[in-house]
Amino acid sequence: MTELSNPTGRPGGAPPVAAQQAHEHTTHDVVRPDPYAWMSEESPAFTDHLAAERGWYDLSTAHLGSLVARLRSEVEARVPEVTRSGTWSRPRFSYYTEDQRNRDYAVIWRESRNNFAPDAAKSAAPGSVGNDFARELVLDVNDLDDGTGYLDLGFSVVSPDENLLAYAVDTTGDEVFRLRFRDLRSGQDLPDVVDGVHYSGAWTADSSAFVYAVPDDAWRPVEIRLHRLGTDQADDVSLLEEPDRKFELSVRLSRSERAILVLSQCRDTSECWWLDPTGVDLVPRSIGGRRRGVEYRAEDGPDGLLLVTNDEAVEFRLMGAPVPPPGGQTHETWTELRPEDPAERLERVDAFETHVVASVRRDGSHQLRVLPADDLGSAGLLVGSRFPTGGLQLARNTWYAADSVAVTDEDWTEPPVHAEVSFADGSVTDQGRHEAPTHDPRSYVSEVRRFPTPDGHGVSATIVRHRDTPLDGTAPVLVYGYGSYEAVFEPEWEEALPSLLDRGVIWVHTHLRGGGEGGRQSWLDGRMRVKQNTFTDHIAVADGLAAEGLVDPDRIATRGLSAGGLLQGAVFSQRPDRWRAVVAEVPFVDVVTTMLDDSIPLTVNEWDEWGDPADRGDFDAMLAYSPYDNPPPAGGRPDLLVTGAVHDTRVLVREPAKWVARLRETDPEWSPRLLFRVETGTGSHVGPSGRLGHLAYEAEVLAWILDRLGVA
């Protein structure tokens, strides 16, 4: 490997060159050379190679130091001294979080409700606090930082009696958590420690025990266990195990606190169980069994269970079911409460004592439909965002007897507004808005446009720009995309984006097949053997922006993370001429090799998203776009920034490392224009932890993009 030199300014040496070892994969009689198969997280040589790559990145970006500092200063100036969340209420207390400007993590507080009594509390307004309240500290997440350089609060759940807090912490970035319990009366942690838990958990009704999910060695949550306070973890009881490796388990307590609900799901099939939180044995009862291709999720409603399902409904419908008897029940017990609307994707329902709130996607945007509990088939009240391209989202709602629902409304350049939507008439009452010092939302405009695709389908994109930046073909553009899992990157205020827009760069978010902006059908049209539609859509937006004279055709950059990193790898290979620069964050790029290895995380349960390469048709489809197997021709490649993290359990760091090595090998002259920013210490799939760490990372990436786009 080449030693690094010239520690200031642009590099004068050469980038690292990875060793090659002869290796071949043979599948369906197709031979694939893989000279970097030796790369493994357990290999000292690989560790040294990653360190060299990080050193080359640091050296190559040293000249951007002043720009990074300037961007970081701008971004941090938009962060207020204190940011307070909306409030969520329980019978005894109202809860909220506060973020302080110079601290990485949130602080959770609560305020006692005046003259607490069960009957009085039931009728009180959600979020209301009496005059004689005392602010109490629930948890200062900053105090959990043990100096590893990484911290993530996986979940925090207050017990039904509100005397205890269950919280889970990860200090490495591998998404395996340590569960602790805090006595909120004393502020002290109980002796109980439960290691190796996943993201979800639920209290029993008497607050004496906690139900949690346990991952296996492949980081797949496969078991639900019960921990009784005051006992050793070794004595925890197994309640449910998932034998099918395609499925993952999660658990939660319903808002009504009448049911513990367990969900087992893969990409296109699910099963739900009901557990009695007051029961001694907590025996799971299946709500409707499991049928291949049928998804359903359960909510405990005022008159039984509510099920959101795609059973004979592509865009999902609402069904009702009784509480299952011992031994479970079948789907024949279900009754339709609200039929499918092909124009409206029903995503979930949240039940309250008198109303049900349906989260829906209509005309490409997220909206809420407020329905009377006794007339769930009615039109109800449809409430959307106040912003042109914004999204109205449910906030945290823990009050079952509420007469309104807490929401958050925001857009890409509009800081969040916390509000309450009345069940009675759908009126919206603002409770507060995040401050953003130095930022004026009126300086920016956003719109949605549609661009043609080669197959005639068409693809939409949101265009965000400074009001003074014209759409006349002179401005550079950064195009962002994801397009997998029916996921939607909802419009969300980001402190760093104005620094890009203020410099005259247009920002575009693509709504691709494979994602969920267009509902369930949009996902079906961009997965498995038709995954190429996702990549074609993203390229079509960039081509459309250039062809219609909206942006500078020679200054188009593109960015995406994880499955969005795969998107970047595919469009980098398929249309290298289209891009000035590409940012592929933790990219899933060695598609075929990874999907053939069922021993590593997220392979088996990903077959229903990408395909199973044991099937020749799936294999051929994946091989056709896999970036590692399809490097673009030498010459004419755009600048490329790749990221990765050694503790990433979703995309193992070997994937981006192998891809970078293959790209360097196949175009040595271009190789210095490829940078690999790898987290060799603590860090997770989405980069550094903490608010300040995230802002610093974003300033780095934006500085590189601006430099590559030639923006001063």
C-alpha positions in Angstrom: 0.0 0.0 0.0 1.2 3.5 -0.8 2.4 5.7 2.0 0.6 8.9 2.4 2.6 12.1 1.8 2.0 15.9 1.5 -0.1 16.3 4.6 -1.4 19.7 3.6 -3.4 20.7 0.6 -4.2 18.3 -2.2 -2.5 14.9 -2.1 0.7 14.4 -4.0 1.0 10.7 -3.6 -1.3 7.9 -4.7 -4.3 6.2 -3.2 -4.1 2.8 -1.5 -4.0 -0.2 -3.7 -5.7 -3.3 -2.2 -4.0 -6.7 -2.5 -5.7 -9.3 -4.8 -6.1 -13.0 -4.2 -7.4 -15.3 -6.9 -11.0 -16.3 -6.1 -14.1 -17.2 -8.1 -17.8 -17.6 -7.5 -19.7 -20.0 -9.7 -23.5 -19.9 -9.6 -25.8 -21.3 -12.3 -22.6 -22.0 -14.3 -21.8 -18.3 -14.3 -18.2 -17.6 -13.1 -17.6 -14.3 -11.3 -14.0 -13.4 -10.4 -13.7 -11.8 -6.9 -10.1 -10.9 -6.2 -11.2 -9.0 -3.0 -13.1 -11.8 -1.4 -10.3 -12.0 1.2 -11.6 -8.8 2.8 -13.1 -9.6 6.2 -13.7 -7.7 9.3 -11.6 -10.2 11.2 -8.5 -9.7 9.0 -5.6 -7.5 10.3 -4.6 -6.8 6.7 -8.1 -5.6 6.0 -8.0 -3.3 9.1 -4.7 -1.9 7.8 -6.2 -1.3 4.4 -9.2 0.5 5.8 -6.9 2.7 7.9 -5.0 3.6 4.7 -8.2 4.5 2.9 -9.2 6.7 5.8 -5.8 8.3 5.7 -6.1 9.0 2.0 -9.5 10.6 2.5 -8.3 12.8 5.2 -5.3 13.9 3.1 -7.4 14.4 0.0 -9.9 16.6 1.8 -7.5 18.6 3.9 -7.8 21.6 1.5 -11.6 21.7 2.4 -10.9 22.3 6.1 -11.9 26.0 6.0 -15.0 25.3 4.0 -16.0 22.5 6.4 -15.5 24.9 9.4 -17.6 27.6 7.7 -20.4 25.2 6.8 -20.4 23.8 10.3 -20.6 27.3 11.8 -23.5 28.2 9.5 -25.4 25.0 10.4 -24.8 25.3 14.1 -26.0 28.9 14.0 -29.4 27.6 12.9 -29.6 25.5 16.0 -31.4 27.3 18.9 -30.1 27.3 22.4 -32.9 24.9 23.5 -35.2 22.9 21.3 -38.3 21.5 23.0 -40.4 18.7 21.5 -44.1 18.3 21.6 -45.7 16.9 24.7 -47.1 13.4 25.2 -49.3 12.7 28.2 -50.0 9.9 30.6 -52.4 9.9 33.6 -49.9 11.3 36.1 -47.4 13.3 34.0 -46.9 15.1 30.7 -43.5 14.3 29.0 -41.3 16.1 26.5 -37.7 16.3 25.4 -35.2 19.1 25.3 -32.1 19.4 23.1 -29.5 21.9 24.2 -27.4 23.5 21.4 -24.0 22.4 22.6 -25.0 18.9 23.8 -25.2 15.8 21.6 -28.2 14.1 23.1 -31.7 14.9 24.3 -32.9 15.3 27.9 -36.3 13.8 28.8 -38.5 15.7 31.3 -41.9 15.4 32.8 -44.3 17.7 34.6 -46.8 16.5 37.1 -50.5 17.0 36.3 -52.4 19.1 38.8 -54.7 17.4 41.3 -54.2 14.0 39.8 -57.0 11.5 40.1 -58.0 8.8 37.7 -61.3 10.2 36.7 -60.1 13.8 36.5 -57.1 12.7 34.5 -59.3 10.9 32.0 -61.1 14.0 31.1 -58.2 16.4 31.1 -56.8 17.6 27.8 -53.7 15.9 26.5 -50.6 17.9 27.2 -52.4 20.0 29.8 -50.4 20.8 32.9 -51.8 22.2 36.1 -50.5 25.4 37.8 -48.8 23.5 40.6 -46.4 21.3 38.6 -42.9 20.1 39.3 -40.5 19.5 36.5 -38.7 16.2 37.0 -35.8 14.7 35.1 -36.6 11.4 33.5 -33.4 10.7 31.6 -30.4 12.8 30.5 -29.1 10.8 27.6 -25.8 12.7 27.6 -25.1 11.1 31.0 -25.1 7.6 29.3 -22.1 8.5 27.2 -19.3 6.2 28.4 -16.6 7.7 26.2 -16.6 5.1 23.4 -17.4 7.9 20.8 -20.8 6.5 20.0 -24.2 6.4 21.8 -27.7 5.5 20.6 -30.8 5.3 22.8 -32.7 2.5 21.1 -35.9 3.1 23.1 -37.3 4.5 26.3 -40.6 3.3 27.7 -42.4 4.6 30.9 -44.2 1.9 32.9 -48.0 2.0 33.3 -47.7 3.2 36.9 -45.2 5.9 35.7 -42.7 5.0 38.4 -40.2 3.2 36.2 -38.4 3.8 32.9 -37.0 1.0 30.7 -34.3 2.2 28.3 -31.9 0.5 25.9 -28.4 1.9 25.0 -25.9 1.0 22.3 -22.3 2.4 22.7 -20.6 0.8 19.7 -23.0 1.2 16.7 -23.7 -2.5 16.2 -27.4 -2.0 17.1 -27.3 -4.5 20.0 -28.5 -2.8 23.2 -28.1 -3.0 27.0 -31.5 -2.7 28.8 -31.7 -0.9 32.1 -34.5 0.2 34.4 -34.6 3.5 36.3 -36.7 4.3 39.3 -38.2 7.7 38.4 -39.0 8.4 42.1 -35.3 8.3 43.1 -33.6 8.8 39.8 -31.5 5.7 40.4 -31.1 2.7 38.1 -32.2 -0.7 39.4 -29.6 -3.5 39.6 -31.3 -5.3 36.7 -29.2 -5.4 33.5 -30.3 -7.2 30.3 -27.8 -7.5 27.6 -28.3 -8.2 23.9 -31.7 -6.7 23.2 -33.3 -5.2 20.1 -35.3 -2.0 19.4 -38.7 -2.8 20.9 -40.2 -3.6 24.3 -43.4 -3.5 26.4 -44.3 -3.3 30.1 -46.8 -5.7 31.7 -49.9 -4.0 33.2 -48.7 -4.1 36.8 -45.3 -2.6 35.9 -43.4 -5.6 37.4 -42.0 -7.1 34.2 -40.8 -6.1 30.8 -41.2 -7.9 27.5 -38.4 -7.4 24.9 -37.0 -8.7 21.6 -33.7 -10.6 21.3 -31.6 -10.7 18.1 -29.6 -13.7 16.9 -26.0 -13.7 15.7 -27.2 -12.2 12.4 -28.8 -9.2 14.2 -32.3 -10.6 13.4 -34.8 -10.2 16.3 -36.0 -13.8 16.6 -37.3 -14.2 20.2 -39.6 -12.4 22.6 -38.6 -12.8 26.3 -40.0 -11.7 29.7 -37.8 -10.1 32.4 -39.3 -9.8 35.9 -37.7 -7.0 37.8 -35.4 -8.1 40.6 -34.4 -11.3 38.8 -31.3 -12.3 36.9 -31.3 -12.2 33.1 -30.6 -15.9 33.0 -34.0 -16.5 34.5 -35.9 -14.6 31.7 -38.7 -16.5 30.2 -39.0 -17.1 26.4 -42.6 -16.3 25.2 -42.2 -16.7 21.5 -39.6 -17.7 18.9 -39.6 -17.2 15.2 -38.1 -20.2 13.4 -38.4 -18.8 9.9 -35.2 -16.9 9.1 -37.0 -14.5 6.8 -39.0 -13.0 9.6 -38.2 -10.5 12.4 -40.1 -9.9 15.6 -41.1 -6.7 17.4 -43.3 -6.1 20.5 -45.2 -3.1 21.9 -47.9 -2.3 24.5 -51.1 -0.9 22.9 -52.2 2.6 23.7 -55.2 1.2 25.5 -52.8 -0.9 27.6 -55.2 -3.8 27.1 -52.9 -5.7 24.8 -49.3 -6.6 24.2 -48.9 -7.0 20.5 -46.2 -8.9 18.8 -45.5 -8.5 15.0 -43.5 -11.0 12.9 -42.8 -9.8 9.4 -40.8 -10.3 6.3 -40.9 -8.0 3.3 -44.4 -9.2 2.1 -45.9 -11.4 4.8 -46.7 -10.9 8.5 -48.3 -12.4 11.5 -49.5 -10.8 14.7 -50.0 -12.2 18.2 -52.0 -10.9 21.1 -50.8 -11.3 24.7 -52.8 -10.4 27.9 -50.6 -7.9 29.7 -52.5 -8.7 33.0 -52.0 -12.5 32.6 -49.5 -14.6 34.6 -48.3 -16.8 31.7 -48.5 -14.3 28.8 -49.2 -17.0 26.3 -49.2 -15.5 22.7 -52.4 -16.0 20.7 -52.2 -15.6 16.9 -54.7 -13.0 15.5 -55.0 -14.5 12.1 -52.2 -16.9 11.3 -49.8 -16.6 8.5 -50.5 -16.7 4.8 -47.8 -16.1 2.2 -48.1 -12.6 0.6 -50.6 -11.4 3.2 -49.6 -8.6 5.6 -51.5 -7.3 8.6 -50.8 -5.2 11.6 -52.9 -5.0 14.7 -54.1 -2.2 16.9 -56.3 -2.5 19.9 -59.4 -0.4 19.2 -62.5 0.6 21.3 -64.5 -2.4 20.1 -61.9 -5.1 19.4 -58.8 -5.4 17.2 -58.2 -3.3 14.1 -56.2 -4.8 11.3 -54.5 -2.9 8.4 -54.0 -5.5 5.7 -53.3 -6.1 2.1 -55.5 -9.2 2.1 -57.3 -8.8 -1.3 -56.4 -5.1 -1.3 -53.2 -3.8 -2.9 -53.3 -0.4 -1.2 -54.6 -2.1 2.1 -58.0 -2.0 3.8 -59.2 -1.9 7.5 -60.5 -5.1 9.1 -61.9 -5.8 12.5 -61.3 -9.0 14.6 -62.2 -10.1 18.1 -59.6 -10.8 20.7 -58.3 -14.3 19.8 -59.2 -17.2 22.1 -56.5 -19.5 23.5 -54.8 -21.2 20.6 -55.4 -18.3 18.3 -57.9 -17.7 15.4 -58.0 -17.6 11.6 -58.6 -14.8 9.2 -62.2 -16.1 8.7 -63.1 -14.2 11.9 -62.2 -10.8 10.3 -64.8 -8.4 9.1 -64.3 -5.4 6.7 -64.6 -2.0 8.4 -63.2 0.1 5.6 -62.7 -1.0 2.0 -59.6 -0.4 -0.1 -59.3 2.9 -1.9 -57.0 2.4 -4.9 -56.1 6.1 -4.7 -55.1 6.1 -1.1 -52.5 3.9 0.6 -53.6 3.0 4.1 -50.4 2.8 6.1 -51.5 2.4 9.7 -54.3 3.2 12.2 -54.0 4.6 15.7 -56.9 4.0 18.0 -58.2 6.3 20.7 -61.2 5.9 23.0 -63.6 7.8 20.6 -61.7 8.1 17.3 -59.3 6.3 15.0 -56.6 8.2 13.1 -55.6 6.6 9.8 -52.2 7.5 8.3 -52.6 7.6 4.6 -50.6 8.5 1.5 -52.6 10.3 -1.1 -51.4 12.2 -4.2 -47.9 11.5 -3.1 -48.1 13.2 0.3 -48.7 11.9 3.8 -52.0 12.9 5.4 -54.2 11.9 8.3 -57.8 10.8 8.2 -59.7 11.3 11.5 -62.5 8.7 11.8 -65.2 8.3 14.5 -64.7 4.9 16.2 -68.4 4.1 15.6 -68.2 4.9 11.8 -64.9 3.7 10.5 -66.2 3.5 6.9 -67.0 7.2 6.7 -65.0 9.8 4.9 -64.0 11.4 8.3 -61.8 14.5 8.3 -58.8 14.6 6.0 -55.9 16.8 7.3 -52.7 17.5 5.4 -49.7 19.7 5.6 -49.9 23.5 5.6 -46.7 23.6 3.5 -46.6 23.1 -0.3 -44.4 20.0 -0.3 -44.6 19.2 3.4 -45.8 16.2 5.3 -48.1 16.0 8.3 -46.9 13.2 10.7 -48.2 11.7 13.9 -46.2 12.8 16.9 -46.0 10.7 20.0 -49.5 10.0 21.3 -49.8 8.0 24.5 -53.2 9.3 25.8 -56.0 6.8 24.9 -58.8 9.1 26.2 -57.6 12.1 24.2 -60.0 14.4 22.3 -57.2 15.4 19.8 -54.1 13.9 18.3 -50.6 15.4 18.4 -49.0 16.0 15.0 -45.8 17.5 13.6 -45.9 19.5 10.4 -42.7 20.4 8.5 -41.0 20.7 5.2 -37.5 20.6 3.8 -36.9 24.3 4.7 -39.7 24.7 7.3 -38.8 23.8 10.9 -41.3 21.5 12.7 -44.5 22.9 14.0 -46.1 20.9 16.9 -49.9 21.0 16.8 -53.1 19.3 18.0 -55.8 18.1 15.5 -59.2 18.1 17.1 -61.3 14.9 16.8 -64.4 17.0 16.8 -63.9 19.2 13.8 -60.4 18.6 12.5 -59.2 22.1 13.5 -55.5 22.5 14.0 -54.2 24.3 17.1 -50.4 25.1 17.1 -48.6 24.3 20.3 -45.1 25.5 19.3 -42.6 25.8 16.5 -38.9 24.9 16.5 -36.8 28.0 16.3 -34.1 28.2 13.6 -32.0 31.3 14.2 -30.6 33.1 11.1 -33.0 31.1 8.9 -35.9 32.6 7.0 -38.1 30.0 5.4 -39.6 32.6 3.0 -36.2 32.7 1.2 -36.9 29.2 -0.3 -39.4 27.7 -2.6 -40.3 24.1 -3.4 -42.5 22.3 -5.9 -43.1 18.8 -7.3 -42.6 18.1 -11.0 -43.0 15.0 -13.1 -40.5 13.8 -15.6 -40.8 11.2 -18.4 -39.2 7.8 -18.2 -38.3 5.5 -21.1 -41.2 3.1 -20.4 -43.8 5.9 -20.3 -44.5 5.6 -16.5 -43.1 8.9 -15.4 -41.4 9.9 -12.2 -42.0 12.7 -9.7 -39.4 14.7 -7.8 -39.5 17.5 -5.3 -37.4 20.5 -6.3 -36.1 22.8 -3.5 -34.1 26.0 -4.1 -33.4 29.5 -2.9 -35.9 32.0 -4.2 -33.1 33.8 -6.0 -31.8 30.7 -7.8 -33.4 30.5 -11.2 -34.5 27.3 -13.0 -32.9 28.5 -16.2 -30.1 25.9 -16.8 -27.3 27.8 -15.0 -27.5 26.4 -11.4 -25.8 23.2 -10.2 -28.0 20.5 -8.6 -27.7 17.7 -6.0 -30.2 14.9 -6.6 -31.0 12.6 -3.7 -32.7 9.3 -3.9 -33.5 6.0 -2.1 -36.3 3.9 -3.7 -36.5 0.6 -1.7 -38.7 -1.2 0.9 -41.7 1.1 0.1 -39.8 3.5 2.4 -40.5 7.3 2.1 -38.1 10.0 3.2 -40.8 12.3 4.5 -40.1 16.1 4.2 -38.0 16.9 7.2 -36.3 20.1 8.3 -32.5 19.7 8.1 -30.3 22.5 9.4 -27.6 21.8 6.8 -29.7 22.1 3.7 -30.0 25.9 3.6 -26.2 26.1 3.4 -26.4 24.3 0.1 -29.3 26.3 -1.2 -27.8 29.6 -0.2 -24.9 28.9 -2.4 -27.1 28.6 -5.4 -27.3 24.8 -5.5 -30.7 23.3 -6.3 -31.7 20.2 -4.2 -34.0 17.5 -5.7 -35.5 14.5 -4.0 -36.6 11.8 -6.4 -39.8 9.7 -5.8 -38.8 6.4 -7.3 -40.4 3.1 -8.0 -39.3 0.8 -5.2 -40.1 3.5 -2.6 -43.5 4.3 -1.2 -44.3 7.8 -2.3 -46.7 6.4 -4.9 -48.2 3.8 -2.5 -47.8 0.0 -2.4 -48.0 -0.4 -6.2 -45.0 1.9 -6.5 -43.0 -0.5 -4.4 -44.2 -3.6 -6.3 -43.0 -1.8 -9.5 -39.5 -1.3 -8.2 -38.4 -4.5 -6.4 -37.2 -8.0 -7.2 -36.8 -8.6 -11.0 -38.0 -5.1 -11.9 -35.5 -3.3 -9.6 -34.0 -1.7 -12.6 -37.0 0.7 -12.6 -35.6 2.4 -9.5 -32.3 3.2 -11.2 -34.0 4.2 -14.5 -36.3 6.6 -12.6 -33.4 8.4 -10.9 -31.5 8.8 -14.1 -34.7 10.0 -15.8 -35.1 12.9 -13.2 -31.5 14.0 -13.9 -32.0 13.8 -17.6 -35.3 15.6 -17.4 -33.8 18.4 -15.3 -31.1 18.9 -18.0 -33.4 18.4 -21.0 -35.9 20.9 -19.8 -33.2 23.5 -19.2 -33.8 23.7 -15.5 -30.2 23.0 -14.2 -26.7 23.1 -15.5 -26.3 19.7 -17.3 -22.6 19.6 -16.5 -23.0 20.1 -12.8 -25.3 17.4 -11.6 -24.4 15.5 -8.4 -26.2 12.6 -6.8 -26.4 11.2 -3.3 -28.0 8.3 -1.4 -27.5 6.0 1.7 -27.7 2.3 2.1 -30.2 1.0 -0.4 -29.9 4.6 -1.7 -26.1 3.9 -1.9 -26.9 0.9 -4.1 -28.9 3.3 -6.2 -25.8 5.5 -6.5 -23.6 2.6 -7.4 -26.0 1.5 -10.1 -26.4 4.9 -11.7 -22.6 5.5 -11.4 -22.1 2.4 -13.5 -25.0 2.8 -15.9 -24.6 6.5 -16.7 -21.2 7.8 -15.6 -21.5 10.6 -18.2 -24.6 12.0 -16.4 -22.9 13.0 -13.1 -20.3 15.5 -12.0 -20.0 13.8 -8.6 -21.6 10.8 -6.8 -21.9 10.3 -3.0 -22.6 6.7 -2.1 -23.1 6.4 1.7 -22.7 2.9 3.2 -23.7 1.4 -0.2 -25.1 -2.1 -0.6 -23.1 -2.8 -3.8 -21.9 -6.4 -3.8 -25.5 -7.5 -4.3 -25.1 -11.1 -5.7 -22.4 -12.2 -3.3 -24.2 -10.9 -0.3 -27.5 -12.3 -1.2 -25.8 -15.7 -1.7 -24.3 -15.7 1.8 -27.1 -16.5 4.2 -24.7 -16.5 7.2 -24.4 -12.7 7.3 -27.0 -10.2 8.6 -30.0 -9.2 6.6 -29.5 -11.7 3.8 -32.3 -14.2 4.3 -35.0 -11.7 5.2 -33.9 -9.5 2.2 -34.7 -12.2 -0.5 -38.2 -10.8 -0.7 -36.9 -7.4 -1.5 -34.1 -8.1 -4.0 -34.6 -11.8 -4.9 -33.0 -15.0 -4.1 -30.0 -15.7 -6.3 -30.5 -19.4 -5.9 -33.3 -18.8 -8.5 -31.8 -18.2 -11.9 -34.2 -15.5 -12.9 -33.5 -13.5 -9.7 -29.8 -14.2 -10.1 -29.7 -12.8 -13.6 -31.7 -9.7 -12.6 -29.3 -8.9 -9.7 -26.2 -9.6 -11.7 -27.3 -7.2 -14.4 -27.2 -4.2 -12.0 -24.8 -5.2 -9.1 -22.3 -2.3 -9.0 -19.4 -4.5 -7.8 -19.9 -6.8 -10.8 -20.5 -4.0 -13.3 -17.8 -1.3 -13.0 -18.2 1.4 -15.7 -15.6 1.6 -18.5 -12.4 3.3 -17.7 -12.3 7.0 -18.5 -15.1 9.5 -18.1 -16.0 8.5 -14.6 -17.4 11.2 -12.2 -15.8 12.0 -8.9 -16.9 9.5 -6.2 -17.2 9.7 -2.4 -18.0 6.4 -0.6 -18.6 5.9 3.1 -18.6 2.9 5.4 -18.3 1.9 9.1 -16.6 -1.1 10.6 -19.5 -1.6 13.1 -22.2 -1.3 10.5 -24.4 -4.5 10.8 -26.7 -3.6 7.9 -24.1 -3.1 5.2 -20.9 -4.8 6.2 -17.9 -2.5 5.6 -16.4 -5.1 3.3 -19.0 -4.2 0.6 -18.0 -0.6 0.0 -14.3 -1.6 0.6 -14.4 -4.2 -2.1 -16.3 -1.9 -4.5 -13.7 0.9 -4.0 -10.9 -1.6 -4.6 -12.5 -2.9 -7.8 -13.1 0.6 -9.1 -9.5 1.7 -8.4 -8.2 -1.4 -10.1 -10.3 -0.9 -13.2 -9.3 2.7 -13.7 -6.0 3.5 -12.0 -5.7 6.9 -13.7 -9.1 8.0 -12.3 -8.5 6.4 -8.9 -7.3 9.5 -7.0 -10.7 11.0 -7.6 -12.3 8.2 -5.6 -12.4 8.8 -1.8 -13.5 6.3 0.9 -14.5 7.9 4.2 -14.6 4.9 6.5 -15.4 5.0 10.2 -12.6 2.8 11.6 -13.7 3.3 15.2 -17.2 3.5 16.6 -19.9 4.5 14.3 -23.1 3.1 12.8 -25.0 2.6 9.6 -26.0 6.2 9.5 -22.6 7.7 10.5 -21.4 9.3 13.7 -23.9 9.5 16.6 -25.0 12.6 18.4 -26.4 15.9 17.2 -23.0 17.6 16.9 -21.4 14.6 15.3 -24.1 14.4 12.7 -23.8 18.1 11.9 -20.0 17.8 11.6 -20.3 14.8 9.2 -22.9 16.6 7.1 -20.6 19.6 6.8 -17.8 17.3 5.5 -20.0 15.8 2.8 -21.5 19.1 1.7 -18.0 20.6 1.5 -16.9 17.9 -0.9 -20.0 18.2 -3.0 -19.7 22.0 -3.3 -16.0 21.6 -4.2 -16.8 19.1 -6.9 -19.6 21.3 -8.3 -17.3 24.2 -8.5 -19.3 26.3 -6.0 -17.2 28.8 -4.1 
